[in-house]
Every structure is written in structure tokens, then in C-alpha cells.
């Protein structure tokens, strides 16, 4: 890995739909060199995929996070459970931890009744192997640029979860389903799969971006391949008077990639990328010193393995089908947004 590779990963992680010409201008190399380096990073499994960053709240979903500590469990049984998770449409993002908990799960739902109905199937099957669990509902998740790749101190941000649901239809969902795991797909190929014209697909993508359903297009990077470890650090506070300063700190810290807020969970939760374990301790101590007096306690989890990653809620369907959302709720929203959509379509056609 040289500086050009790292800068390329940095750019692709924030916007993987940039053209090779655009990337070449930023990196001051030819588009042929850009193409060669991307293919090399893919072959080496450093770049493992490309996903659209989708705001689940705008689609009408809530996100619940569940931490689990296993008990009386063999490695074989643990793997059986993870295979169940891989195959079950309930679980969207699942990782193995080393620390206070063994497993972290992300589940999208339409509400507590929907969640409990789906969760109970798993819980009844494996409850006897669960020593303890914690449930949080996500408020939002702030994504920062991977500043440590280019030694940058300031960052843009993308925030998931802050806004209310908006209107979308079956064709929109069909587009989301494809780009959620293939965000670099050419417009012509996407149009062929959705059975729309390329112009119609471009219009719909712009509309999904304008509505805040699509927040960006990110390359998925295997950071361990380039020498980085990924930790989640939870801080419990006794005073929220400095929370804004703590968010500003995260945005400017080059090794913090995400901040999350939840109901019922930590007051300040950050995701940190380090090359050596002593760096993690130094960052934690830096936070403890800077915000002394408001931190009650903290804990951390090392993310040792990703079990499953799905980026679009609502994929509980058979291959080839498309979700049809409840009509009355979305029809009501559609009335308030119809004029805005017509204005966007007029701008596009012009």
C-alpha cells in the first residue's frame, strides 16, 4: 500500500460512483492507472464490494441493536447459530466481538410488534444459550470520511436516521435492492434490470438522493488487510453538557469513523480504527482527559469478524419480487411531496 492506494481507498469509500477520470484528476494519475489499481485492490480482497448508504428511517423502518453473550456453547454450536443468522432475513448486520459480548446484531423492523414477532423465532430456538443480552434502538448514525488513510483532520459527514419516512414505490425499491450491493453498476445495466430507460433511472436515482433515502455510495474495505483493527467504544456519561463538544471531537479525530446514538444504550459510542492496541488506549485516554468530569464509565469491543452485511431493510422477499409498501400511509405522504417530485422531474428533463 502506497499513498496513491490509500488516497484511492479514501475517495472510493466516500463516493465509489466517481468516474475513473474524476479519480485520476484528484490523484494526478491517468484513468488507466486508476483502473489498474482498483482491479488490484479488488483482487487482493482489500476492496470487497460497493454499497449504497441507505437511510432506513426514510423507508419507514426502525433499527434495533442487540448485543449477546453466549453461555455453555461449543464452537460447533456457535457456528450453527451464525449459519442460522446468515440465512435468516431478520438479521441485517452481524459481527463477532471480543470483549464484554460475543456478538452484535442489527435488526430493522416496522415497530415493536413486528420486531418481537420476528425475534421470538430466534429467541425461542437459542435462548438457553444466551447468558445475557442488551437491546438498543438506534437514533442515528454519523458516518465520517476515513481520515486516517490520508492523515486528514477534518471530515464531511453523512447522517442516517434523523428524518421522517418519505414516499417511494416498487421501482424505487427495485433500484435500491440492486445498488445496495452493487453501487458501481452502470446506469445502462441498472436500467436493463429494472426495465426502465436510462433517463428514468437517472431521474429516480437523483430523486432518491434528494429525498435523503440514498446518502452516498461507499466502497467496502477490508481494513485488516491493510493493517487496521476496528473497535467499538461505549462511553456512559453522568452529564450531557459536553456532548456537542464530544461530537465535534469525533468529527475531527482522524481515527474515528462513526458515532452512534441510541435509546437505552451508551451516551457516546464511537468506532475507532487503529493499527496497534496501544493506540486504542491512547485515544480512550485522550477522550477521558478532554472530557473529564462527565464520563461515568466506558467499555470497548473488538470487531473480530463480520458474519453478515445487508444494507437495505425490507429484503424479506423471494428473488425477483419487489416489496409493496402499505398504500394508505405512503399515499398520504405522497400528496405532500408530489409537487416537489414534479419540480425535480422538470429540472432533470430541462
TIKOL-960937 format. One record per residue (C-alpha): chain; x, y, z; residue in three letters. Coordinates in steps of 0.2 Angstrom, whole numbers, plus 2048, in hexadecimal, padded with zeros to 3 digits. Layout:
N
@cadena: A px: X py: Y pz: Z residuo: ALA
...
This chain:
350
@cadena: A px: 800 py: 800 pz: 800 residuo: UNK
@cadena: A px: 807 py: 811 pz: 7FB residuo: UNK
@cadena: A px: 800 py: 822 pz: 7FD residuo: UNK
@cadena: A px: 7F6 py: 821 pz: 7EC residuo: UNK
@cadena: A px: 7EE py: 811 pz: 7F1 residuo: UNK
@cadena: A px: 7E9 py: 818 pz: 802 residuo: UNK
@cadena: A px: 7E2 py: 828 pz: 7FA residuo: UNK
@cadena: A px: 7D9 py: 81D pz: 7ED residuo: UNK
@cadena: A px: 7D1 py: 813 pz: 7FB residuo: UNK
@cadena: A px: 7CC py: 824 pz: 804 residuo: UNK
@cadena: A px: 7C4 py: 82B pz: 7F5 residuo: UNK
@cadena: A px: 7BB py: 81A pz: 7F1 residuo: UNK
@cadena: A px: 7B5 py: 818 pz: 802 residuo: UNK
@cadena: A px: 7AC py: 829 pz: 802 residuo: UNK
@cadena: A px: 7A6 py: 828 pz: 7F0 residuo: UNK
@cadena: A px: 7A9 py: 818 pz: 7E6 residuo: UNK
@cadena: A px: 79E py: 81F pz: 7D7 residuo: UNK
@cadena: A px: 7AC py: 82B pz: 7D3 residuo: UNK
@cadena: A px: 7B2 py: 828 pz: 7C1 residuo: UNK
@cadena: A px: 7C4 py: 823 pz: 7BE residuo: UNK
@cadena: A px: 7C7 py: 834 pz: 7B5 residuo: UNK
@cadena: A px: 7C1 py: 83D pz: 7C5 residuo: UNK
@cadena: A px: 7CC py: 832 pz: 7D0 residuo: UNK
@cadena: A px: 7DB py: 834 pz: 7C5 residuo: UNK
@cadena: A px: 7DA py: 847 pz: 7C6 residuo: UNK
@cadena: A px: 7D9 py: 847 pz: 7D9 residuo: UNK
@cadena: A px: 7E7 py: 83B pz: 7DA residuo: UNK
@cadena: A px: 7F1 py: 842 pz: 7CB residuo: UNK
@cadena: A px: 7F2 py: 832 pz: 7C2 residuo: UNK
@cadena: A px: 7EB py: 82B pz: 7B2 residuo: UNK
@cadena: A px: 7DA py: 822 pz: 7B2 residuo: UNK
@cadena: A px: 7E3 py: 813 pz: 7AC residuo: UNK
@cadena: A px: 7EE py: 813 pz: 7BC residuo: UNK
@cadena: A px: 7DE py: 815 pz: 7C6 residuo: UNK
@cadena: A px: 7D6 py: 806 pz: 7BE residuo: UNK
@cadena: A px: 7E5 py: 7FB pz: 7C0 residuo: UNK
@cadena: A px: 7E7 py: 800 pz: 7D3 residuo: UNK
@cadena: A px: 7D4 py: 7FD pz: 7D6 residuo: UNK
@cadena: A px: 7D5 py: 7EC pz: 7CE residuo: UNK
@cadena: A px: 7E4 py: 7E8 pz: 7D8 residuo: UNK
@cadena: A px: 7DC py: 7ED pz: 7E8 residuo: UNK
@cadena: A px: 7CD py: 7E2 pz: 7E4 residuo: UNK
@cadena: A px: 7D8 py: 7D3 pz: 7E0 residuo: UNK
@cadena: A px: 7E1 py: 7D5 pz: 7F0 residuo: UNK
@cadena: A px: 7D0 py: 7D5 pz: 7F9 residuo: UNK
@cadena: A px: 7D4 py: 7E6 pz: 800 residuo: UNK
@cadena: A px: 7C5 py: 7ED pz: 7F7 residuo: UNK
@cadena: A px: 7B7 py: 7E0 pz: 7FA residuo: UNK
@cadena: A px: 7A7 py: 7E9 pz: 7F3 residuo: UNK
@cadena: A px: 79E py: 7F9 pz: 7F0 residuo: UNK
@cadena: A px: 78E py: 7FE pz: 7F9 residuo: UNK
@cadena: A px: 782 py: 80C pz: 7F9 residuo: UNK
@cadena: A px: 780 py: 815 pz: 80A residuo: UNK
@cadena: A px: 76D py: 814 pz: 80D residuo: UNK
@cadena: A px: 764 py: 81D pz: 81B residuo: UNK
@cadena: A px: 758 py: 810 pz: 822 residuo: UNK
@cadena: A px: 74E py: 81D pz: 82B residuo: UNK
@cadena: A px: 749 py: 825 pz: 81B residuo: UNK
@cadena: A px: 742 py: 814 pz: 815 residuo: UNK
@cadena: A px: 737 py: 813 pz: 825 residuo: UNK
@cadena: A px: 742 py: 807 pz: 82F residuo: UNK
@cadena: A px: 749 py: 807 pz: 841 residuo: UNK
@cadena: A px: 75A py: 7FF pz: 844 residuo: UNK
@cadena: A px: 75D py: 7F5 pz: 854 residuo: UNK
@cadena: A px: 76E py: 7F0 pz: 85A residuo: UNK
@cadena: A px: 770 py: 7E0 pz: 865 residuo: UNK
@cadena: A px: 780 py: 7DB pz: 86E residuo: UNK
@cadena: A px: 781 py: 7C8 pz: 873 residuo: UNK
@cadena: A px: 78D py: 7BF pz: 87F residuo: UNK
@cadena: A px: 78C py: 7AC pz: 87C residuo: UNK
@cadena: A px: 78C py: 79F pz: 88A residuo: UNK
@cadena: A px: 790 py: 78C pz: 88A residuo: UNK
@cadena: A px: 793 py: 78C pz: 878 residuo: UNK
@cadena: A px: 7A0 py: 782 pz: 86D residuo: UNK
@cadena: A px: 7A8 py: 78A pz: 85E residuo: UNK
@cadena: A px: 79E py: 77E pz: 853 residuo: UNK
@cadena: A px: 78D py: 784 pz: 85A residuo: UNK
@cadena: A px: 793 py: 796 pz: 859 residuo: UNK
@cadena: A px: 796 py: 793 pz: 847 residuo: UNK
@cadena: A px: 785 py: 78B pz: 845 residuo: UNK
@cadena: A px: 77D py: 79B pz: 84C residuo: UNK
@cadena: A px: 787 py: 7A6 pz: 841 residuo: UNK
@cadena: A px: 782 py: 79C pz: 832 residuo: UNK
@cadena: A px: 770 py: 79E pz: 837 residuo: UNK
@cadena: A px: 773 py: 7B1 pz: 838 residuo: UNK
@cadena: A px: 77B py: 7B1 pz: 827 residuo: UNK
@cadena: A px: 76B py: 7A9 pz: 81F residuo: UNK
@cadena: A px: 75E py: 7B2 pz: 829 residuo: UNK
@cadena: A px: 757 py: 7C2 pz: 821 residuo: UNK
@cadena: A px: 755 py: 7C9 pz: 833 residuo: UNK
@cadena: A px: 767 py: 7CD pz: 835 residuo: UNK
@cadena: A px: 76F py: 7DB pz: 82B residuo: UNK
@cadena: A px: 780 py: 7DF pz: 832 residuo: UNK
@cadena: A px: 788 py: 7D2 pz: 83E residuo: UNK
@cadena: A px: 79A py: 7D2 pz: 845 residuo: UNK
@cadena: A px: 7A4 py: 7C8 pz: 851 residuo: UNK
@cadena: A px: 7AB py: 7D1 pz: 860 residuo: UNK
@cadena: A px: 7BA py: 7CE pz: 86C residuo: UNK
@cadena: A px: 7B6 py: 7D7 pz: 87C residuo: UNK
@cadena: A px: 7A7 py: 7D8 pz: 888 residuo: UNK
@cadena: A px: 79C py: 7D0 pz: 87A residuo: UNK
@cadena: A px: 79E py: 7C3 pz: 86D residuo: UNK
@cadena: A px: 792 py: 7C9 pz: 860 residuo: UNK
@cadena: A px: 78A py: 7D9 pz: 859 residuo: UNK
@cadena: A px: 77A py: 7D9 pz: 84F residuo: UNK
@cadena: A px: 771 py: 7E6 pz: 845 residuo: UNK
@cadena: A px: 75F py: 7E3 pz: 841 residuo: UNK
@cadena: A px: 753 py: 7EF pz: 837 residuo: UNK
@cadena: A px: 740 py: 7EE pz: 83C residuo: UNK
@cadena: A px: 730 py: 7F8 pz: 839 residuo: UNK
@cadena: A px: 72D py: 7F9 pz: 84C residuo: UNK
@cadena: A px: 72E py: 7F0 pz: 85C residuo: UNK
@cadena: A px: 720 py: 7E3 pz: 857 residuo: UNK
@cadena: A px: 729 py: 7DF pz: 846 residuo: UNK
@cadena: A px: 739 py: 7DD pz: 84F residuo: UNK
@cadena: A px: 733 py: 7D2 pz: 85D residuo: UNK
@cadena: A px: 72A py: 7C7 pz: 851 residuo: UNK
@cadena: A px: 73A py: 7C4 pz: 847 residuo: UNK
@cadena: A px: 746 py: 7C4 pz: 855 residuo: UNK
@cadena: A px: 73C py: 7B7 pz: 85F residuo: UNK
@cadena: A px: 740 py: 7AA pz: 852 residuo: UNK
@cadena: A px: 752 py: 7AC pz: 855 residuo: UNK
@cadena: A px: 751 py: 7AE pz: 868 residuo: UNK
@cadena: A px: 746 py: 79F pz: 86B residuo: UNK
@cadena: A px: 753 py: 794 pz: 861 residuo: UNK
@cadena: A px: 763 py: 79A pz: 86A residuo: UNK
@cadena: A px: 75E py: 7A3 pz: 87A residuo: UNK
@cadena: A px: 765 py: 795 pz: 885 residuo: UNK
@cadena: A px: 776 py: 79A pz: 87D residuo: UNK
@cadena: A px: 775 py: 7AC pz: 881 residuo: UNK
@cadena: A px: 77D py: 7B2 pz: 892 residuo: UNK
@cadena: A px: 778 py: 7C4 pz: 890 residuo: UNK
@cadena: A px: 772 py: 7D0 pz: 882 residuo: UNK
@cadena: A px: 770 py: 7E3 pz: 880 residuo: UNK
@cadena: A px: 764 py: 7EB pz: 875 residuo: UNK
@cadena: A px: 765 py: 7FD pz: 86E residuo: UNK
@cadena: A px: 75B py: 807 pz: 861 residuo: UNK
@cadena: A px: 766 py: 811 pz: 856 residuo: UNK
@cadena: A px: 763 py: 824 pz: 855 residuo: UNK
@cadena: A px: 770 py: 828 pz: 848 residuo: UNK
@cadena: A px: 780 py: 823 pz: 841 residuo: UNK
@cadena: A px: 78D py: 830 pz: 83B residuo: UNK
@cadena: A px: 799 py: 82A pz: 82D residuo: UNK
@cadena: A px: 7AA py: 833 pz: 82B residuo: UNK
@cadena: A px: 7B7 py: 832 pz: 81E residuo: UNK
@cadena: A px: 7C5 py: 826 pz: 822 residuo: UNK
@cadena: A px: 7D1 py: 834 pz: 826 residuo: UNK
@cadena: A px: 7DF py: 828 pz: 82C residuo: UNK
@cadena: A px: 7E2 py: 822 pz: 81A residuo: UNK
@cadena: A px: 7E8 py: 833 pz: 815 residuo: UNK
@cadena: A px: 7ED py: 83B pz: 826 residuo: UNK
@cadena: A px: 7DF py: 848 pz: 824 residuo: UNK
@cadena: A px: 7D8 py: 850 pz: 834 residuo: UNK
@cadena: A px: 7C7 py: 857 pz: 82E residuo: UNK
@cadena: A px: 7B9 py: 84D pz: 826 residuo: UNK
@cadena: A px: 7A8 py: 84E pz: 81E residuo: UNK
@cadena: A px: 79A py: 844 pz: 825 residuo: UNK
@cadena: A px: 78B py: 83A pz: 820 residuo: UNK
@cadena: A px: 77D py: 837 pz: 82D residuo: UNK
@cadena: A px: 771 py: 829 pz: 82D residuo: UNK
@cadena: A px: 761 py: 829 pz: 837 residuo: UNK
@cadena: A px: 75D py: 83B pz: 83A residuo: UNK
@cadena: A px: 74E py: 83E pz: 82E residuo: UNK
@cadena: A px: 73D py: 837 pz: 82C residuo: UNK
@cadena: A px: 737 py: 82A pz: 81F residuo: UNK
@cadena: A px: 734 py: 830 pz: 80D residuo: UNK
@cadena: A px: 72B py: 829 pz: 7FE residuo: UNK
@cadena: A px: 732 py: 81C pz: 7F3 residuo: UNK
@cadena: A px: 72B py: 80F pz: 7E7 residuo: UNK
@cadena: A px: 72F py: 7FD pz: 7E1 residuo: UNK
@cadena: A px: 73B py: 804 pz: 7D3 residuo: UNK
@cadena: A px: 744 py: 80E pz: 7E0 residuo: UNK
@cadena: A px: 746 py: 7FF pz: 7EB residuo: UNK
@cadena: A px: 74C py: 7F4 pz: 7DC residuo: UNK
@cadena: A px: 75A py: 801 pz: 7D9 residuo: UNK
@cadena: A px: 75F py: 801 pz: 7EC residuo: UNK
@cadena: A px: 75F py: 7EE pz: 7EC residuo: UNK
@cadena: A px: 76C py: 7EE pz: 7DE residuo: UNK
@cadena: A px: 777 py: 7FC pz: 7E3 residuo: UNK
@cadena: A px: 777 py: 7F7 pz: 7F6 residuo: UNK
@cadena: A px: 784 py: 7EA pz: 7F1 residuo: UNK
@cadena: A px: 78A py: 7F0 pz: 7E0 residuo: UNK
@cadena: A px: 78C py: 803 pz: 7E2 residuo: UNK
@cadena: A px: 797 py: 805 pz: 7D3 residuo: UNK
@cadena: A px: 78B py: 7FD pz: 7C6 residuo: UNK
@cadena: A px: 78A py: 807 pz: 7B6 residuo: UNK
@cadena: A px: 77A py: 810 pz: 7B3 residuo: UNK
@cadena: A px: 777 py: 806 pz: 7A3 residuo: UNK
@cadena: A px: 778 py: 7F5 pz: 7AC residuo: UNK
@cadena: A px: 76E py: 7FB pz: 7BA residuo: UNK
@cadena: A px: 760 py: 801 pz: 7AE residuo: UNK
@cadena: A px: 760 py: 7F0 pz: 7A6 residuo: UNK
@cadena: A px: 75D py: 7E7 pz: 7B6 residuo: UNK
@cadena: A px: 74F py: 7F3 pz: 7BC residuo: UNK
@cadena: A px: 748 py: 7F4 pz: 7AA residuo: UNK
@cadena: A px: 748 py: 807 pz: 7A9 residuo: UNK
@cadena: A px: 751 py: 813 pz: 79E residuo: UNK
@cadena: A px: 762 py: 819 pz: 7A3 residuo: UNK
@cadena: A px: 75B py: 82B pz: 7A5 residuo: UNK
@cadena: A px: 74D py: 825 pz: 7B0 residuo: UNK
@cadena: A px: 75A py: 81C pz: 7BB residuo: UNK
@cadena: A px: 765 py: 82B pz: 7BC residuo: UNK
@cadena: A px: 755 py: 835 pz: 7C1 residuo: UNK
@cadena: A px: 750 py: 829 pz: 7CE residuo: UNK
@cadena: A px: 762 py: 828 pz: 7D5 residuo: UNK
@cadena: A px: 763 py: 83B pz: 7D7 residuo: UNK
@cadena: A px: 752 py: 83B pz: 7DF residuo: UNK
@cadena: A px: 757 py: 82D pz: 7EC residuo: UNK
@cadena: A px: 766 py: 838 pz: 7EF residuo: UNK
@cadena: A px: 75C py: 848 pz: 7F1 residuo: UNK
@cadena: A px: 750 py: 840 pz: 7FD residuo: UNK
@cadena: A px: 75E py: 83A pz: 808 residuo: UNK
@cadena: A px: 75B py: 827 pz: 805 residuo: UNK
@cadena: A px: 76C py: 825 pz: 7FD residuo: UNK
@cadena: A px: 779 py: 82E pz: 806 residuo: UNK
@cadena: A px: 788 py: 828 pz: 7FD residuo: UNK
@cadena: A px: 791 py: 81A pz: 7F4 residuo: UNK
@cadena: A px: 79F py: 812 pz: 7FE residuo: UNK
@cadena: A px: 7AD py: 805 pz: 7FA residuo: UNK
@cadena: A px: 7AE py: 7F7 pz: 807 residuo: UNK
@cadena: A px: 7C0 py: 7F6 pz: 80D residuo: UNK
@cadena: A px: 7C8 py: 7E7 pz: 816 residuo: UNK
@cadena: A px: 7D2 py: 7F2 pz: 822 residuo: UNK
@cadena: A px: 7DB py: 7E3 pz: 82A residuo: UNK
@cadena: A px: 7E3 py: 7E0 pz: 819 residuo: UNK
@cadena: A px: 7EB py: 7F0 pz: 81B residuo: UNK
@cadena: A px: 7F0 py: 7EF pz: 82D residuo: UNK
@cadena: A px: 7E2 py: 7F7 pz: 836 residuo: UNK
@cadena: A px: 7D7 py: 7F0 pz: 844 residuo: UNK
@cadena: A px: 7C5 py: 7F6 pz: 847 residuo: UNK
@cadena: A px: 7BE py: 7FA pz: 859 residuo: UNK
@cadena: A px: 7AE py: 800 pz: 860 residuo: UNK
@cadena: A px: 7B0 py: 80A pz: 86F residuo: UNK
@cadena: A px: 7A1 py: 80E pz: 87B residuo: UNK
@cadena: A px: 7A1 py: 81D pz: 887 residuo: UNK
@cadena: A px: 794 py: 81F pz: 894 residuo: UNK
@cadena: A px: 792 py: 831 pz: 89A residuo: UNK
@cadena: A px: 78C py: 839 pz: 8AA residuo: UNK
@cadena: A px: 78A py: 84A pz: 8A2 residuo: UNK
@cadena: A px: 785 py: 84E pz: 890 residuo: UNK
@cadena: A px: 78B py: 860 pz: 891 residuo: UNK
@cadena: A px: 79A py: 85C pz: 886 residuo: UNK
@cadena: A px: 792 py: 851 pz: 879 residuo: UNK
@cadena: A px: 793 py: 85D pz: 86B residuo: UNK
@cadena: A px: 7A6 py: 85F pz: 86E residuo: UNK
@cadena: A px: 7A8 py: 84C pz: 86E residuo: UNK
@cadena: A px: 7A0 py: 84B pz: 85D residuo: UNK
@cadena: A px: 7AB py: 859 pz: 856 residuo: UNK
@cadena: A px: 7BA py: 84F pz: 85D residuo: UNK
@cadena: A px: 7B5 py: 840 pz: 854 residuo: UNK
@cadena: A px: 7B2 py: 849 pz: 844 residuo: UNK
@cadena: A px: 7C4 py: 850 pz: 845 residuo: UNK
@cadena: A px: 7CD py: 840 pz: 84B residuo: UNK
@cadena: A px: 7D5 py: 837 pz: 83D residuo: UNK
@cadena: A px: 7D2 py: 826 pz: 844 residuo: UNK
@cadena: A px: 7C0 py: 827 pz: 848 residuo: UNK
@cadena: A px: 7B5 py: 821 pz: 83A residuo: UNK
@cadena: A px: 7A3 py: 821 pz: 842 residuo: UNK
@cadena: A px: 799 py: 828 pz: 850 residuo: UNK
@cadena: A px: 789 py: 820 pz: 855 residuo: UNK
@cadena: A px: 77A py: 825 pz: 861 residuo: UNK
@cadena: A px: 76E py: 819 pz: 868 residuo: UNK
@cadena: A px: 75F py: 818 pz: 874 residuo: UNK
@cadena: A px: 764 py: 80E pz: 883 residuo: UNK
@cadena: A px: 776 py: 80C pz: 87E residuo: UNK
@cadena: A px: 786 py: 815 pz: 880 residuo: UNK
@cadena: A px: 786 py: 828 pz: 880 residuo: UNK
@cadena: A px: 795 py: 82A pz: 875 residuo: UNK
@cadena: A px: 79A py: 81B pz: 869 residuo: UNK
@cadena: A px: 7A8 py: 81C pz: 85D residuo: UNK
@cadena: A px: 7B0 py: 811 pz: 851 residuo: UNK
@cadena: A px: 7C3 py: 812 pz: 850 residuo: UNK
@cadena: A px: 7D0 py: 80B pz: 844 residuo: UNK
@cadena: A px: 7E2 py: 808 pz: 84B residuo: UNK
@cadena: A px: 7F1 py: 7FE pz: 845 residuo: UNK
@cadena: A px: 7F7 py: 7FA pz: 857 residuo: UNK
@cadena: A px: 7EE py: 7F7 pz: 867 residuo: UNK
@cadena: A px: 7F7 py: 804 pz: 870 residuo: UNK
@cadena: A px: 7F0 py: 811 pz: 864 residuo: UNK
@cadena: A px: 7DE py: 80C pz: 86A residuo: UNK
@cadena: A px: 7E3 py: 80F pz: 87C residuo: UNK
@cadena: A px: 7EB py: 820 pz: 877 residuo: UNK
@cadena: A px: 7DB py: 826 pz: 86F residuo: UNK
@cadena: A px: 7D0 py: 820 pz: 87D residuo: UNK
@cadena: A px: 7DB py: 829 pz: 889 residuo: UNK
@cadena: A px: 7DB py: 839 pz: 87E residuo: UNK
@cadena: A px: 7C8 py: 839 pz: 87F residuo: UNK
@cadena: A px: 7C8 py: 835 pz: 892 residuo: UNK
@cadena: A px: 7D4 py: 844 pz: 895 residuo: UNK
@cadena: A px: 7CB py: 850 pz: 889 residuo: UNK
@cadena: A px: 7BA py: 84D pz: 890 residuo: UNK
@cadena: A px: 7BF py: 849 pz: 8A2 residuo: UNK
@cadena: A px: 7B0 py: 84B pz: 8AE residuo: UNK
@cadena: A px: 7A2 py: 845 pz: 8A3 residuo: UNK
@cadena: A px: 7A8 py: 833 pz: 89F residuo: UNK
@cadena: A px: 7A1 py: 827 pz: 8AB residuo: UNK
@cadena: A px: 7A8 py: 817 pz: 8A3 residuo: UNK
@cadena: A px: 7AD py: 80F pz: 893 residuo: UNK
@cadena: A px: 7B0 py: 7FF pz: 88A residuo: UNK
@cadena: A px: 7B6 py: 7F9 pz: 879 residuo: UNK
@cadena: A px: 7B3 py: 7EA pz: 86D residuo: UNK
@cadena: A px: 7BF py: 7E4 pz: 860 residuo: UNK
@cadena: A px: 7B6 py: 7E0 pz: 850 residuo: UNK
@cadena: A px: 7BF py: 7CF pz: 84C residuo: UNK
@cadena: A px: 7B4 py: 7C9 pz: 83D residuo: UNK
@cadena: A px: 7A5 py: 7CF pz: 833 residuo: UNK
@cadena: A px: 798 py: 7C1 pz: 831 residuo: UNK
@cadena: A px: 78B py: 7CA pz: 826 residuo: UNK
@cadena: A px: 789 py: 7DB pz: 81E residuo: UNK
@cadena: A px: 779 py: 7E0 pz: 815 residuo: UNK
@cadena: A px: 776 py: 7F3 pz: 812 residuo: UNK
@cadena: A px: 764 py: 7F4 pz: 80D residuo: UNK
@cadena: A px: 755 py: 7F1 pz: 819 residuo: UNK
@cadena: A px: 746 py: 7E7 pz: 813 residuo: UNK
@cadena: A px: 74F py: 7DA pz: 809 residuo: UNK
@cadena: A px: 744 py: 7CC pz: 811 residuo: UNK
@cadena: A px: 73E py: 7C7 pz: 7FF residuo: UNK
@cadena: A px: 741 py: 7BA pz: 7F2 residuo: UNK
@cadena: A px: 74D py: 7BD pz: 7E4 residuo: UNK
@cadena: A px: 746 py: 7C7 pz: 7D7 residuo: UNK
@cadena: A px: 738 py: 7CE pz: 7E1 residuo: UNK
@cadena: A px: 736 py: 7E0 pz: 7E7 residuo: UNK
@cadena: A px: 72F py: 7E7 pz: 7F7 residuo: UNK
@cadena: A px: 71F py: 7F0 pz: 7F6 residuo: UNK
@cadena: A px: 71D py: 7FC pz: 805 residuo: UNK
@cadena: A px: 70C py: 7FF pz: 80E residuo: UNK
@cadena: A px: 702 py: 80A pz: 802 residuo: UNK
@cadena: A px: 6F9 py: 816 pz: 80E residuo: UNK
@cadena: A px: 708 py: 81C pz: 818 residuo: UNK
@cadena: A px: 713 py: 81F pz: 808 residuo: UNK
@cadena: A px: 704 py: 827 pz: 7FF residuo: UNK
@cadena: A px: 702 py: 834 pz: 80C residuo: UNK
@cadena: A px: 714 py: 838 pz: 80C residuo: UNK
@cadena: A px: 714 py: 839 pz: 7F9 residuo: UNK
@cadena: A px: 707 py: 847 pz: 7F8 residuo: UNK
@cadena: A px: 713 py: 852 pz: 802 residuo: UNK
@cadena: A px: 722 py: 84E pz: 7F7 residuo: UNK
@cadena: A px: 71A py: 84D pz: 7E6 residuo: UNK
@cadena: A px: 71E py: 85F pz: 7E1 residuo: UNK
@cadena: A px: 730 py: 85D pz: 7E6 residuo: UNK
@cadena: A px: 732 py: 84D pz: 7DB residuo: UNK
@cadena: A px: 72A py: 856 pz: 7CC residuo: UNK
@cadena: A px: 737 py: 864 pz: 7CF residuo: UNK
@cadena: A px: 745 py: 858 pz: 7CF residuo: UNK
@cadena: A px: 73F py: 84F pz: 7C0 residuo: UNK
@cadena: A px: 73E py: 860 pz: 7B6 residuo: UNK
@cadena: A px: 74F py: 865 pz: 7BC residuo: UNK
@cadena: A px: 756 py: 854 pz: 7B5 residuo: UNK
@cadena: A px: 74D py: 855 pz: 7A5 residuo: UNK
@cadena: A px: 753 py: 867 pz: 7A2 residuo: UNK
